[in-house]
Amino acid sequence: MTTKDVAGKDVEGKIVAVCLSEAKGTPKKAIDCGSLVENHGLKDDAHAGSWHRQISLLSWQKVLEFNQKGGQVDHGDFGENLLVDGIDLRLLPVGTRLEVGSALLEVTQIGKECHSHCQIYHRVGDCVMPREGIFAKVLAGGSIKAGDSIRAIS
């Protein structure tokens, strides 16, 4: 069954960017395509591993709003693995599943507390990831790229 928005429509969007980093606490860089690995995360990403925050997701709209305020950030600057357009990710409850091609994710956390500020926070004085980002674990792996559809299911 597909998760519905307040108007009763299916919740579906598109992947704007797939990003990874080689070290924790640094901005991620957009890549052409990636591989989601079951119970691990995005292959070669510094944050991947067998824990509950294997993949980080951020709404594209939040990046646009941040840039309208002078933020000047690019894909991956907030440390997100997947930048998503068309879904307000903060409205998805923990446990929501997300289909991206043959891959399946499950939302495990909404927002997060930052223990030490990232490079973006030090550069511009704010970071939206702690209040706008969500996290997921990979239930089924698969390849992923910008332009792929992403669909919330229940």
C-alpha positions in Angstrom: 0.0 0.0 0.0 1.3 3.5 -0.9 1.5 6.2 1.8 -0.9 9.0 1.0 -0.4 12.7 1.6 -3.1 15.0 3.2 -4.9 15.2 -0.2 -5.0 11.4 -0.5 -2.4 11.3 -3.3 0.4 8.8 -3.5 3.7 10.2 -2.0 6.3 9.9 -4.8 9.3 12.0 -5.8 12.6 11.9 -7.6 16.2 11.5 -6.6 18.0 14.8 -7.3 21.4 13.6 -6.3 23.2 10.6 -4.9 26.2 11.6 -2.7 28.9 10.0 -0.7 32.0 11.0 1.3 35.2 9.2 2.2 35.4 10.7 5.7 32.9 11.5 8.4 32.1 15.2 9.1 32.9 16.3 5.6 30.5 17.3 2.8 29.5 14.5 0.5 30.1 14.7 -3.3 27.5 13.9 -5.9 28.2 10.7 -7.9 26.7 9.5 -11.2 25.3 6.3 -9.7 25.7 4.3 -6.6 25.0 0.9 -5.0 22.8 0.5 -2.0 24.0 -2.5 0.0 21.6 -4.4 2.2 22.1 -3.7 5.9 25.1 -1.5 5.2 24.2 1.7 3.2 25.7 3.3 0.2 28.8 1.4 -1.0 32.0 3.3 -0.2 30.3 5.9 2.0 32.1 6.8 5.2 28.8 6.6 7.2 27.7 3.1 5.9 27.7 0.3 8.4 25.4 -2.1 10.3 23.5 0.5 12.3 20.2 2.4 12.1 21.5 5.5 10.1 22.9 3.8 7.0 21.4 6.3 4.5 20.7 10.0 5.1 18.0 11.8 3.1 17.2 15.5 2.7 14.4 17.3 0.8 15.6 19.3 -2.2 13.2 22.1 -1.3 15.0 22.6 2.0 18.3 23.1 0.2 16.7 25.6 -2.2 15.2 27.5 0.8 18.6 27.6 2.5 20.2 28.9 -0.6 17.6 31.6 -1.0 18.8 32.9 2.4 22.4 33.1 1.0 23.6 29.6 2.0 25.3 28.8 -1.2 25.4 25.0 -0.7 25.5 22.2 -3.3 24.5 18.6 -3.5 25.9 16.7 -0.5 27.0 19.7 1.5 24.8 18.8 4.4 26.1 15.2 4.4 23.0 13.7 2.8 23.3 10.6 0.7 20.0 11.2 -1.1 18.6 14.5 -2.1 14.9 14.1 -2.8 12.4 16.3 -4.7 8.7 16.0 -4.4 8.4 14.5 -0.9 8.5 16.4 2.4 10.6 13.8 4.2 10.0 15.2 7.7 6.3 14.2 7.4 7.2 10.5 6.9 6.9 8.6 10.2 9.6 6.2 11.4 8.9 2.8 9.9 7.9 4.2 6.5 9.4 2.2 3.6 10.9 3.9 0.5 11.2 2.1 -2.8 13.9 3.3 -5.1 14.1 1.0 -8.1 14.8 -2.5 -6.8 16.1 -1.0 -3.5 14.0 -0.8 -0.3 14.8 1.6 2.6 13.1 1.9 6.0 13.0 5.3 7.8 14.6 4.8 11.2 15.1 8.4 12.5 13.8 11.9 11.9 16.4 14.6 12.4 19.4 14.2 14.7 21.4 15.9 17.3 24.8 17.2 16.1 27.5 16.6 18.7 30.1 18.6 16.8 29.3 21.0 14.0 30.0 20.0 10.4 32.0 22.1 7.9 28.8 23.6 6.5 27.8 24.9 9.9 31.2 26.5 10.4 31.1 28.0 6.9 27.6 29.5 7.0 26.5 29.4 10.6 23.6 26.9 10.1 22.9 23.3 9.0 19.5 22.0 8.1 20.3 18.3 8.4 19.7 18.0 12.2 16.1 19.4 11.9 15.2 18.5 8.3 17.1 15.3 7.4 15.8 11.7 7.9 17.7 8.5 8.2 17.0 5.0 6.9 18.4 1.5 6.8 18.7 -0.5 3.6 16.4 -3.5 3.6 17.1 -4.5 0.0 20.0 -3.3 -2.1 20.1 -2.1 -5.6 21.7 0.5 -7.9 20.6 4.1 -7.6 21.1 7.3 -9.6 19.8 10.9 -10.0 16.4 10.9 -11.8 15.2 7.6 -10.2 11.7 7.6 -8.7 11.3 7.3 -5.0 8.0 6.2 -3.5 6.9 6.0 0.1 4.9 2.9 1.0 3.3 1.6 4.1 
